[in-house]
Amino acid sequence: MEGTPANEQIASPRRAPSQQRSRERVERMLAAASALIAEQGSDAMRMGEVAERAGVSIGSLYQFFPDKRAIVWALAERYTVESQACISATLAGVSDAEGLAQAFSELVDIYYGLFLAEPVMRDIWSGTQADKALRELELADSRANAEFLIAVLKRLRPDADPVALDTTAFLVWQMGEAAMRLAISVERQEGDRLVAAYKRMALRELLGK
């Protein structure tokens, strides 16, 4: 596939903690930031508030996170790692069309539920649209997720054009992200209908029906 390879790492705009004590401090900082974003959104969050809630000095916070963007980036990276682990585990054992339909539907429901329940994830997701580097991280995430799906499709449709499968899988993930954004921006009943419609359309394309 063209563009950012699935396994290419995009440089993070923050210092990585090397010692256990530092890692624990960073965890407190991210937990504090997550709580503040949930309460008031990332735009209203202030670095001083993060430091105060985490119980660290502002200098310590800036040592690892030079600005709010770095905090949002770190949270986005964390959700990316967690989501890829979930997708990989769910799709790993798929061996037939029925299994793919069940696994794909389960993944969509998991993501929809998370974004309904976690305002932090919604805020981060919307924030990626205004930041080129975060958009690139999101794009790399979509390509990596598509690779898990491509592996399944090649098992189920060995005679299909591999380039077409790559394109289909990548587009399905990108469309899924757009569908989720739309679903959580409308009333719950309409959102449920939109998610159900996305699953039907995506599975028709994935299964070649």
N, CA, C and O of each residue as an XYZ file, in Angstrom:
836
protein
N       0.826     -1.192      0.000
C       0.000      0.000      0.000
C       0.863      1.245      0.000
O       1.946      1.257      0.585
N       0.381      2.301     -0.661
C       1.117      3.550     -0.670
C       0.849      4.313      0.613
O      -0.116      4.020      1.319
N       1.701      5.296      0.927
C       1.501      6.118      2.116
C       2.324      5.603      3.271
O       3.351      4.956      3.070
N       1.877      5.889      4.487
C       2.622      5.494      5.675
C       2.484      4.010      5.914
O       1.361      3.539      6.090
N       3.582      3.229      5.932
C       3.484      1.803      6.175
C       2.900      1.538      7.538
O       3.030      2.351      8.454
N       2.235      0.361      7.672
C       1.564      0.035      8.927
C       2.537     -0.060     10.080
O       2.184      0.238     11.221
N       3.776     -0.479      9.788
C       4.719     -0.694     10.885
C       5.663      0.485     11.106
O       6.596      0.380     11.901
N       5.439      1.605     10.417
C       6.306      2.767     10.579
C       5.892      3.547     11.811
O       4.704      3.801     12.013
N       6.852      3.929     12.635
C       6.565      4.664     13.852
C       6.662      6.159     13.585
O       7.640      6.634     13.007
N       5.648      6.890     14.006
C       5.667      8.338     13.900
C       6.233      8.894     15.194
O       5.788      8.516     16.278
N       7.213      9.791     15.094
C       7.894     10.288     16.286
C       6.934     11.012     17.212
O       6.139     11.849     16.783
N       7.022     10.677     18.481
C       6.160     11.309     19.485
C       6.797     12.602     19.979
O       8.001     12.624     20.234
N       6.011     13.702     20.125
C       6.569     14.994     20.545
C       6.715     15.096     22.054
O       6.291     16.092     22.640
N       7.302     14.099     22.698
C       7.497     14.135     24.141
C       8.676     13.253     24.508
O       9.090     12.394     23.729
N       9.210     13.472     25.694
C      10.307     12.651     26.190
C       9.736     11.371     26.797
O       8.766     11.422     27.554
N      10.329     10.233     26.470
C       9.865      8.960     27.017
C      10.526      8.713     28.364
O      11.743      8.855     28.485
N       9.742      8.341     29.392
C      10.331      8.076     30.713
C      11.165      6.810     30.696
O      10.761      5.811     30.102
N      12.329      6.838     31.345
C      13.231      5.689     31.318
C      13.253      4.920     32.633
O      13.608      3.741     32.642
N      12.885      5.552     33.739
C      12.928      4.898     35.034
C      11.524      4.625     35.548
O      10.571      5.295     35.151
N      11.394      3.641     36.433
C      10.096      3.258     36.965
C       9.388      4.433     37.636
O       8.193      4.648     37.437
N      10.144      5.192     38.436
C       9.537      6.330     39.124
C       9.003      7.342     38.125
O       7.919      7.898     38.303
N       9.775      7.573     37.077
C       9.341      8.515     36.047
C       8.114      7.994     35.322
O       7.197      8.758     35.020
N       8.091      6.690     35.040
C       6.932      6.110     34.358
C       5.671      6.249     35.206
O       4.589      6.526     34.689
N       5.824      6.054     36.511
C       4.666      6.206     37.406
C       4.170      7.649     37.420
O       2.966      7.907     37.449
N       5.124      8.590     37.399
C       4.727      9.997     37.365
C       3.978     10.324     36.078
O       2.963     11.020     36.093
N       4.492      9.812     34.971
C       3.842     10.049     33.681
C       2.439      9.458     33.681
O       1.511     10.063     33.144
N       2.278      8.287     34.276
C       0.947      7.675     34.359
C      -0.005      8.582     35.134
O      -1.162      8.741     34.745
N       0.473      9.175     36.227
C      -0.377     10.087     36.995
C      -0.740     11.316     36.170
O      -1.874     11.793     36.217
N       0.230     11.825     35.416
C      -0.030     12.991     34.577
C      -1.094     12.684     33.521
O      -2.014     13.474     33.309
N      -0.963     11.544     32.870
C      -1.919     11.185     31.826
C      -3.300     10.907     32.407
O      -4.317     11.241     31.799
N      -3.329     10.291     33.593
C      -4.614     10.042     34.249
C      -5.284     11.359     34.615
O      -6.494     11.511     34.452
N      -4.494     12.314     35.110
C      -5.032     13.621     35.459
C      -5.540     14.351     34.218
O      -6.619     14.943     34.237
N      -4.766     14.306     33.152
C      -5.177     14.958     31.904
C      -6.446     14.333     31.355
O      -7.346     15.037     30.896
N      -6.518     13.010     31.402
C      -7.696     12.311     30.913
C      -8.941     12.734     31.678
O      -9.994     12.965     31.084
N      -8.815     12.835     33.009
C      -9.955     13.248     33.831
C     -10.377     14.682     33.502
O     -11.568     14.983     33.423
N      -9.397     15.556     33.313
C      -9.712     16.951     33.003
C     -10.363     17.087     31.627
O     -11.295     17.871     31.449
N      -9.870     16.324     30.663
C     -10.473     16.360     29.329
C     -11.907     15.872     29.387
O     -12.788     16.430     28.734
N     -12.141     14.818     30.178
C     -13.494     14.292     30.331
C     -14.426     15.344     30.936
O     -15.606     15.413     30.591
N     -13.888     16.153     31.831
C     -14.699     17.156     32.519
C     -14.945     18.407     31.685
O     -16.041     18.967     31.706
N     -13.910     18.852     30.940
C     -14.023     20.169     30.306
C     -13.522     20.238     28.875
O     -13.607     21.293     28.246
N     -13.000     19.135     28.348
C     -12.480     19.150     26.983
C     -11.023     19.562     26.944
O     -10.538     20.240     27.850
N     -10.329     19.157     25.904
C      -8.897     19.439     25.824
C      -8.607     20.918     25.591
O      -7.567     21.413     26.026
N      -9.500     21.629     24.918
C      -9.266     23.052     24.656
C      -9.201     23.851     25.953
O      -8.403     24.780     26.078
N     -10.049     23.485     26.921
C     -10.101     24.230     28.185
C      -9.067     23.752     29.195
O      -8.800     24.439     30.181
N      -8.489     22.591     28.962
C      -7.505     22.044     29.910
C      -6.264     22.930     29.965
O      -5.792     23.413     28.936
N      -5.743     23.140     31.166
C      -4.533     23.936     31.351
C      -3.433     23.060     31.940
O      -3.695     22.170     32.748
N      -2.205     23.325     31.524
C      -1.083     22.518     31.995
C      -0.955     22.587     33.514
O      -0.644     21.586     34.158
N      -1.193     23.764     34.085
C      -1.113     23.892     35.529
C      -2.116     23.003     36.247
O      -1.821     22.449     37.306
N      -3.306     22.871     35.664
C      -4.331     22.006     36.249
C      -3.890     20.550     36.225
O      -4.114     19.808     37.182
N      -3.266     20.150     35.132
C      -2.786     18.775     35.012
C      -1.744     18.493     36.084
O      -1.805     17.467     36.761
N      -0.785     19.405     36.238
C       0.271     19.221     37.231
C      -0.309     19.153     38.641
O       0.085     18.304     39.441
N      -1.243     20.047     38.938
C      -1.835     20.077     40.274
C      -2.583     18.781     40.577
O      -2.418     18.200     41.650
N      -3.400     18.332     39.637
C      -4.176     17.117     39.875
C      -3.280     15.888     39.947
O      -3.575     14.947     40.683
N      -2.190     15.891     39.188
C      -1.282     14.740     39.198
C      -0.358     14.753     40.407
O       0.308     13.757     40.691
N      -0.314     15.870     41.119
C       0.553     15.967     42.285
C       2.021     16.099     41.926
O       2.887     15.589     42.635
N       2.309     16.801     40.798
C       3.695     17.009     40.373
C       3.911     18.491     40.129
O       2.954     19.256     40.009
N       5.163     18.888     40.058
C       5.467     20.285     39.762
C       5.222     20.553     38.281
O       5.248     19.642     37.453
N       4.987     21.814     37.970
C       4.782     22.166     36.567
C       6.045     21.883     35.752
O       5.966     21.529     34.576
N       7.206     22.041     36.385
C       8.461     21.738     35.691
C       8.574     20.268     35.346
O       9.056     19.907     34.273
N       8.128     19.420     36.258
C       8.152     17.983     35.998
C       7.220     17.624     34.845
O       7.545     16.779     34.010
N       6.059     18.275     34.808
C       5.118     18.027     33.715
C       5.726     18.426     32.380
O       5.663     17.665     31.413
N       6.322     19.630     32.321
C       6.913     20.105     31.073
C       8.123     19.268     30.658
O       8.489     19.243     29.483
N       8.738     18.589     31.611
C       9.882     17.737     31.291
C       9.470     16.620     30.333
O      10.243     16.214     29.466
N       8.244     16.132     30.502
C       7.767     15.028     29.666
C       6.770     15.467     28.601
O       6.663     14.850     27.541
N       6.041     16.547     28.897
C       5.016     17.020     27.959
C       5.186     18.524     27.770
O       4.738     19.298     28.616
N       5.813     18.950     26.696
C       6.090     20.373     26.502
C       4.848     21.232     26.298
O       4.894     22.445     26.498
N       3.736     20.610     25.901
C       2.499     21.365     25.704
C       1.313     20.408     25.726
O       1.481     19.198     25.873
N       0.121     20.960     25.579
C      -1.101     20.137     25.607
C      -1.130     19.148     24.447
O      -1.620     18.027     24.581
N      -0.606     19.576     23.321
C      -0.601     18.700     22.152
C       0.134     17.400     22.454
O      -0.290     16.327     22.025
N       1.235     17.500     23.193
C       2.008     16.309     23.535
C       1.206     15.362     24.428
O       1.327     14.142     24.317
N       0.391     15.931     25.310
C      -0.455     15.097     26.163
C      -1.514     14.392     25.330
O      -1.728     13.189     25.481
N      -2.176     15.134     24.454
C      -3.201     14.530     23.596
C      -2.581     13.452     22.722
O      -3.175     12.395     22.509
N      -1.379     13.727     22.215
C      -0.666     12.743     21.393
C      -0.435     11.456     22.183
O      -0.683     10.359     21.680
N       0.039     11.595     23.413
C       0.331     10.420     24.236
C      -0.933      9.603     24.497
O      -0.898      8.373     24.456
N      -2.041     10.279     24.764
C      -3.301      9.575     24.989
C      -3.769      8.896     23.702
O      -4.276      7.775     23.733
N      -3.594      9.581     22.573
C      -3.988      8.992     21.287
C      -3.153      7.749     20.993
O      -3.685      6.740     20.531
N      -1.851      7.819     21.259
C      -0.984      6.660     21.053
C      -1.432      5.488     21.912
O      -1.434      4.340     21.467
N      -1.813      5.794     23.153
C      -2.245      4.729     24.073
C      -3.497      4.037     23.540
O      -3.568      2.808     23.524
N      -4.475      4.813     23.107
C      -5.695      4.213     22.573
C      -5.408      3.444     21.290
O      -6.051      2.432     21.012
N      -4.450      3.920     20.512
C      -4.083      3.221     19.284
C      -3.524      1.835     19.589
O      -3.915      0.851     18.961
N      -2.615      1.760     20.546
C      -2.027      0.465     20.931
C      -3.099     -0.475     21.456
O      -3.131     -1.652     21.097
N      -3.972      0.044     22.304
C      -5.031     -0.794     22.874
C      -5.995     -1.280     21.799
O      -6.425     -2.434     21.821
N      -6.335     -0.401     20.861
C      -7.284     -0.784     19.818
C      -6.689     -1.832     18.892
O      -7.378     -2.770     18.490
N      -5.407     -1.678     18.551
C      -4.781     -2.663     17.673
C      -4.699     -4.030     18.341
O      -4.863     -5.053     17.677
N      -4.446     -4.056     19.647
C      -4.408     -5.331     20.362
C      -5.776     -5.999     20.346
O      -5.880     -7.213     20.175
N      -6.820     -5.203     20.526
C      -8.188     -5.726     20.515
C      -8.550     -6.277     19.139
O      -9.113     -7.366     19.034
N      -8.230     -5.532     18.089
C      -8.550     -5.957     16.724
C      -7.796     -7.230     16.363
O      -8.371     -8.166     15.808
N      -6.510     -7.256     16.681
C      -5.698     -8.429     16.379
C      -6.248     -9.676     17.055
O      -6.347    -10.729     16.426
N      -6.609     -9.566     18.332
C      -7.110    -10.715     19.076
C      -8.456    -11.176     18.541
O      -8.714    -12.377     18.464
N      -9.314    -10.239     18.173
C     -10.656    -10.593     17.709
C     -10.631    -11.249     16.338
O     -11.417    -12.158     16.071
N      -9.736    -10.796     15.465
C      -9.695    -11.325     14.101
C      -8.779    -12.534     13.938
O      -8.824    -13.211     12.911
N      -7.961    -12.804     14.928
C      -6.934    -13.846     14.780
C      -7.510    -15.216     14.436
O      -6.936    -15.935     13.618
N      -8.610    -15.580     15.032
C      -9.137    -16.929     14.829
C     -10.192    -17.055     13.746
O     -10.792    -18.119     13.599
N     -10.433    -15.992     12.981
C     -11.481    -16.031     11.957
C     -11.060    -16.918     10.795
O      -9.982    -16.745     10.225
N     -11.929    -17.876     10.448
C     -11.578    -18.813      9.382
C     -12.672    -18.962      8.332
O     -12.484    -19.684      7.354
N     -13.809    -18.297      8.512
C     -14.882    -18.385      7.518
C     -15.682    -17.092      7.510
O     -15.489    -16.216      8.354
N     -16.593    -16.991      6.532
C     -17.358    -15.761      6.361
C     -18.226    -15.464      7.578
O     -18.356    -14.311      7.991
N     -18.813    -16.498      8.142
C     -19.649    -16.298      9.320
C     -18.829    -15.764     10.488
O     -19.275    -14.885     11.226
N     -17.638    -16.300     10.644
C     -16.761    -15.833     11.711
C     -16.350    -14.394     11.507
O     -16.275    -13.631     12.470
N     -16.078    -14.003     10.255
C     -15.704    -12.621      9.972
C     -16.857    -11.682     10.285
O     -16.662    -10.629     10.892
N     -18.063    -12.067      9.869
C     -19.229    -11.230     10.127
C     -19.422    -11.020     11.622
O     -19.706     -9.909     12.068
N     -19.267    -12.082     12.387
C     -19.444    -11.993     13.838
C     -18.348    -11.141     14.482
O     -18.630    -10.278     15.313
N     -17.092    -11.394     14.089
C     -15.965    -10.668     14.680
C     -16.010     -9.187     14.314
O     -15.777     -8.327     15.164
N     -16.305     -8.895     13.062
C     -16.357     -7.500     12.616
C     -17.469     -6.745     13.336
O     -17.275     -5.620     13.797
N     -18.637     -7.378     13.426
C     -19.757     -6.757     14.116
C     -19.418     -6.501     15.583
O     -19.780     -5.465     16.141
N     -18.725     -7.448     16.198
C     -18.327     -7.304     17.600
C     -17.373     -6.125     17.779
O     -17.510     -5.346     18.722
N     -16.394     -5.998     16.859
C     -15.442     -4.893     16.948
C     -16.124     -3.542     16.800
O     -15.824     -2.602     17.537
N     -17.042     -3.449     15.845
C     -17.756     -2.189     15.644
C     -18.548     -1.829     16.898
O     -18.556     -0.674     17.324
N     -19.208     -2.816     17.479
C     -19.987     -2.559     18.697
C     -19.093     -2.127     19.857
O     -19.467     -1.260     20.646
N     -17.911     -2.738     19.956
C     -16.971     -2.367     21.015
C     -16.561     -0.910     20.866
O     -16.580     -0.154     21.838
N     -16.189     -0.510     19.645
C     -15.753      0.864     19.422
C     -16.883      1.849     19.648
O     -16.683      2.906     20.246
N     -18.045      1.512     19.181
C     -19.192      2.404     19.367
C     -19.462      2.592     20.857
O     -19.690      3.710     21.319
N     -19.436      1.502     21.595
C     -19.658      1.576     23.031
C     -18.603      2.407     23.734
O     -18.919      3.177     24.640
N     -17.347      2.256     23.321
C     -16.266      3.024     23.940
C     -16.429      4.513     23.709
O     -16.242      5.318     24.621
N     -16.777      4.873     22.488
C     -16.889      6.293     22.184
C     -18.140      6.912     22.797
O     -18.179      8.117     23.044
N     -19.151      6.102     23.039
C     -20.317      6.602     23.759
C     -19.989      6.819     25.234
O     -20.480      7.759     25.859
N     -19.150      5.936     25.780
C     -18.869      5.954     27.215
C     -17.689      6.836     27.595
O     -17.616      7.309     28.729
N     -16.751      7.070     26.656
C     -15.508      7.757     26.993
C     -15.408      9.112     26.302
O     -15.002      9.173     25.141
N     -15.765     10.192     26.979
C     -15.647     11.523     26.357
C     -14.218     11.881     25.986
O     -13.995     12.677     25.073
N     -13.240     11.298     26.688
C     -11.847     11.578     26.357
C     -11.529     11.099     24.945
O     -10.872     11.804     24.179
N     -11.992      9.908     24.605
C     -11.727      9.369     23.279
C     -12.391     10.219     22.212
O     -11.818     10.435     21.145
N     -13.590     10.701     22.488
C     -14.275     11.555     21.511
C     -13.512     12.856     21.310
O     -13.370     13.335     20.185
N     -13.024     13.420     22.401
C     -12.296     14.681     22.318
C     -10.991     14.508     21.545
O     -10.634     15.344     20.715
N     -10.287     13.418     21.827
C      -9.034     13.146     21.125
C      -9.297     12.943     19.646
O      -8.571     13.460     18.796
N     -10.327     12.196     19.350
C     -10.649     11.901     17.957
C     -10.945     13.180     17.183
O     -10.452     13.367     16.071
N     -11.751     14.059     17.777
C     -12.064     15.312     17.095
C     -10.826     16.195     16.980
O     -10.673     16.948     16.018
N      -9.940     16.091     17.979
C      -8.735     16.897     17.966
C      -7.746     16.519     16.875
O      -6.937     17.348     16.457
N      -7.801     15.284     16.413
C      -6.876     14.857     15.367
C      -7.095     15.619     14.068
O      -6.173     15.761     13.264
N      -8.311     16.108     13.861
C      -8.611     16.773     12.601
C      -7.912     18.118     12.458
O      -7.740     18.614     11.344
N      -7.510     18.711     13.577
C      -6.869     20.026     13.539
C      -5.348     19.952     13.634
O      -4.673     20.981     13.638
N      -4.810     18.738     13.710
C      -3.373     18.566     13.908
C      -2.834     17.593     12.863
O      -3.207     16.421     12.849
N      -1.956     18.083     11.991
C      -1.462     17.256     10.888
C      -0.756     16.002     11.394
O      -0.958     14.918     10.846
N       0.066     16.134     12.429
C       0.801     14.982     12.946
C      -0.153     13.943     13.533
O       0.053     12.741     13.368
N      -1.196     14.409     14.218
C      -2.171     13.478     14.774
C      -2.997     12.824     13.669
O      -3.395     11.666     13.790
N      -3.251     13.560     12.604
C      -3.952     12.947     11.459
C      -3.098     11.843     10.854
O      -3.614     10.805     10.439
N      -1.792     12.070     10.806
C      -0.896     11.042     10.277
C      -0.869      9.822     11.195
O      -0.804      8.687     10.722
N      -0.920     10.055     12.506
C      -0.980      8.946     13.449
C      -2.262      8.142     13.250
O      -2.241      6.911     13.267
N      -3.374      8.845     13.062
C      -4.655      8.186     12.833
C      -4.625      7.392     11.526
O      -5.150      6.281     11.457
N      -4.012      7.963     10.500
C      -3.926      7.277      9.214
C      -3.076      6.013      9.325
O      -3.434      4.963      8.791
N      -1.953      6.124     10.020
C      -1.103      4.948     10.231
C      -1.849      3.879     11.013
O      -1.690      2.687     10.751
N      -2.665      4.305     11.976
C      -3.469      3.372     12.755
C      -4.465      2.648     11.862
O      -4.643      1.436     11.983
N      -5.115      3.383     10.967
C      -6.076      2.766     10.047
C      -5.399      1.747      9.146
O      -5.948      0.677      8.883
N      -4.196      2.087      8.671
C      -3.484      1.148      7.803
C      -3.093     -0.116      8.581
O      -3.186     -1.227      8.058
N      -2.659      0.060      9.818
C      -2.297     -1.103     10.629
C      -3.514     -1.974     10.894
O      -3.434     -3.199     10.809
N      -4.645     -1.347     11.216
C      -5.872     -2.101     11.442
C      -6.306     -2.831     10.180
O      -6.782     -3.965     10.237
N      -6.136     -2.166      9.036
C      -6.498     -2.795      7.767
C      -5.665     -4.044      7.516
O      -6.159     -5.005      6.927
N      -4.417     -4.046      7.952
C      -3.561     -5.214      7.742
C      -4.121     -6.450      8.451
O      -4.045     -7.556      7.915
N      -4.682     -6.272      9.647
C      -5.300     -7.403     10.345
C      -6.467     -7.946      9.526
O      -6.654     -9.158      9.416
N      -7.240     -7.044      8.962
C      -8.395     -7.448      8.166
C      -7.965     -8.072      6.842
O      -8.578     -9.033      6.379
N      -6.919     -7.530      6.238
C      -6.416     -8.080      4.972
C      -5.993     -9.536      5.141
O      -6.258    -10.369      4.274
N      -5.340     -9.839      6.254
C      -4.910    -11.216      6.508
C      -6.101    -12.171      6.518
O      -6.016    -13.287      6.005
N      -7.211    -11.724      7.106
C      -8.421    -12.555      7.126
C      -8.994    -12.686      5.723
O      -9.344    -13.788      5.301
N      -9.095    -11.584      5.000
C      -9.680    -11.609      3.662
C      -8.890    -12.502      2.720
O      -9.475    -13.181      1.875
N      -7.573    -12.512      2.852
C      -6.758    -13.358      1.974
C      -6.969    -14.835      2.270
O      -6.834    -15.675      1.380
N      -7.300    -15.153      3.523
C      -7.624    -16.547      3.857
C      -8.984    -16.932      3.294
O      -9.175    -18.048      2.809
N      -9.923    -16.000      3.362
C     -11.288    -16.317      2.931
C     -11.477    -16.183      1.426
O     -12.310    -16.874      0.839
N     -10.705    -15.296      0.800
C     -10.863    -15.040     -0.643
C      -9.503    -15.123     -1.332
O      -9.003    -14.120     -1.841
N      -8.902    -16.317     -1.351
C      -7.532    -16.462     -1.878
C      -7.391    -16.114     -3.357
O      -6.295    -15.798     -3.819
N      -8.494    -16.171     -4.097
C      -8.415    -15.887     -5.537
C      -8.669    -14.417     -5.858
O      -8.557    -14.010     -7.015
N      -9.003    -13.631     -4.866
C      -9.300    -12.218     -5.109
C      -8.026    -11.430     -5.383
O      -6.939    -11.817     -4.955
N      -8.169    -10.329     -6.095
C      -7.051     -9.436     -6.392
C      -6.522     -8.860     -5.070
O      -7.270     -8.182     -4.366
N      -5.253     -9.111     -4.714
C      -4.737     -8.621     -3.424
C      -4.748     -7.108     -3.312
O      -4.954     -6.577     -2.220
N      -4.532     -6.404     -4.406
C      -4.573     -4.944     -4.365
C      -5.991     -4.473     -4.047
O      -6.188     -3.532     -3.279
N      -6.970     -5.142     -4.648
C      -8.363     -4.789     -4.366
C      -8.707     -5.065     -2.909
O      -9.431     -4.289     -2.285
N      -8.194     -6.166     -2.363
C      -8.444     -6.471     -0.955
C      -7.822     -5.414     -0.048
O      -8.436     -4.980      0.927
N      -6.587     -5.003     -0.382
C      -5.927     -3.954      0.402
C      -6.764     -2.674      0.409
O      -6.985     -2.061      1.454
N      -7.217     -2.293     -0.769
C      -8.006     -1.066     -0.906
C      -9.311     -1.169     -0.125
O      -9.706     -0.234      0.572
N      -9.971     -2.305     -0.250
C     -11.248     -2.503      0.442
C     -11.074     -2.431      1.956
O     -11.832     -1.746      2.642
N     -10.078     -3.137      2.467
C      -9.877     -3.178      3.916
C      -9.559     -1.791      4.466
O     -10.107     -1.387      5.491
N      -8.681     -1.066      3.789
C      -8.306      0.274      4.252
C      -9.513      1.210      4.220
O      -9.741      1.971      5.160
N     -10.278      1.150      3.141
C     -11.442      2.014      3.013
C     -12.498      1.686      4.063
O     -13.137      2.584      4.610
N     -12.679      0.400      4.342
C     -13.661     -0.004      5.354
C     -13.311      0.591      6.717
O     -14.194      1.072      7.426
N     -12.026      0.560      7.090
C     -11.637      1.143      8.383
C     -11.843      2.646      8.400
O     -12.352      3.197      9.376
N     -11.447      3.314      7.314
C     -11.615      4.765      7.265
C     -13.095      5.158      7.312
O     -13.475      6.113      7.989
N     -13.911      4.413      6.589
C     -15.348      4.679      6.606
C     -15.928      4.403      7.994
O     -16.851      5.087      8.436
N     -15.380      3.399      8.673
C     -15.845      3.082     10.014
C     -15.599      4.231     10.975
O     -16.451      4.550     11.804
N     -14.431      4.852     10.861
C     -14.118      5.986     11.729
C     -15.058      7.147     11.456
O     -15.521      7.815     12.381
N     -15.337      7.384     10.174
C     -16.278      8.453      9.824
C     -17.680      8.125     10.331
O     -18.392      9.004     10.817
N     -18.071      6.864     10.216
C     -19.398      6.451     10.681
C     -19.532      6.633     12.187
O     -20.581      7.054     12.675
N     -18.458      6.314     12.932
C     -18.495      6.479     14.381
C     -18.614      7.962     14.758
O     -19.380      8.318     15.654
N     -17.869      8.805     14.084
C     -17.946     10.240     14.366
C     -19.370     10.745     14.154
O     -19.893     11.527     14.949
N     -19.982     10.289     13.074
C     -21.349     10.707     12.787
C     -22.312     10.156     13.825
O     -23.193     10.871     14.302
N     -22.147      8.894     14.174
C     -23.085      8.237     15.090
C     -23.096      8.875     16.473
O     -24.150      8.982     17.099
N     -21.928      9.300     16.952
C     -21.889      9.875     18.302
C     -22.248     11.358     18.312
O     -22.323     11.977     19.373
N     -22.470     11.925     17.121
C     -22.820     13.346     17.048
C     -24.324     13.566     16.916
O     -24.786     14.708     16.910
N     -25.091     12.483     16.809
C     -26.544     12.586     16.668
C     -27.213     11.904     17.859
O     -26.540     11.362     18.737
N     -28.530     11.938     17.878
C     -29.266     11.262     18.944
C     -28.973      9.766     18.928
O     -28.691      9.181     17.882
N     -29.048      9.161     20.113
C     -28.630      7.760     20.256
C     -29.373      6.813     19.310
O     -28.753      5.940     18.703
N     -30.674      6.973     19.180
C     -31.427      6.059     18.310
C     -30.944      6.136     16.869
O     -30.753      5.113     16.212
N     -30.748      7.351     16.388
C     -30.253      7.519     15.023
C     -28.832      6.987     14.911
O     -28.472      6.371     13.907
N     -28.025      7.223     15.939
C     -26.660      6.707     15.929
C     -26.636      5.189     15.831
O     -25.832      4.624     15.090
N     -27.508      4.535     16.569
C     -27.589      3.066     16.509
C     -27.920      2.605     15.096
O     -27.347      1.638     14.593
N     -28.852      3.309     14.466
C     -29.241      2.930     13.095
C     -28.072      3.127     12.119
O     -27.850      2.308     11.228
N     -27.344      4.209     12.301
C     -26.204      4.478     11.417
C     -25.123      3.414     11.569
O     -24.546      2.966     10.578
N     -24.852      3.014     12.790
C     -23.842      1.980     13.026
C     -24.286      0.652     12.423
O     -23.482     -0.050     11.809
N     -25.556      0.304     12.593
C     -26.073     -0.939     12.021
C     -25.980     -0.907     10.493
O     -25.631     -1.909      9.869
N     -26.291      0.239      9.895
C     -26.213      0.364      8.434
C     -24.770      0.247      7.958
O     -24.497     -0.393      6.942
N     -23.839      0.869      8.699
C     -22.429      0.754      8.329
C     -21.977     -0.698      8.355
O     -21.289     -1.146      7.438
N     -22.352     -1.435      9.387
C     -21.943     -2.837      9.478
C     -22.466     -3.631      8.281
O     -21.734     -4.438      7.708
N     -23.715     -3.411      7.903
C     -24.281     -4.141      6.760
C     -23.523     -3.825      5.478
O     -23.166     -4.734      4.729
N     -23.278     -2.552      5.221
C     -22.588     -2.147      3.988
C     -21.157     -2.668      3.973
O     -20.688     -3.178      2.955
N     -20.465     -2.540      5.101
C     -19.066     -2.972      5.163
C     -18.946     -4.484      4.952
O     -18.064     -4.947      4.230
N     -19.821     -5.231      5.573
C     -19.739     -6.690      5.435
C     -20.070     -7.145      4.025
O     -19.491     -8.119      3.545
N     -20.978     -6.469      3.355
C     -21.254     -6.817      1.948
C     -19.997     -6.642      1.113
O     -19.691     -7.472      0.257
N     -19.281     -5.574      1.362
C     -18.061     -5.300      0.595
C     -16.952     -6.288      0.978
O     -16.265     -6.824      0.108
N     -16.787     -6.521      2.264
C     -15.714     -7.413      2.729
C     -15.914     -8.851      2.252
O     -14.953     -9.534      1.898
N     -17.154     -9.301      2.248
C     -17.442    -10.683      1.872
C     -17.682    -10.852      0.373
O     -17.907    -11.963     -0.107
N     -17.630     -9.735     -0.364
C     -17.780     -9.822     -1.814
C     -19.157    -10.224     -2.247
O     -19.317    -10.912     -3.255
N     -20.172     -9.802     -1.494
C     -21.559    -10.160     -1.821
C     -22.305     -8.983     -2.436
O     -23.483     -9.106     -2.772
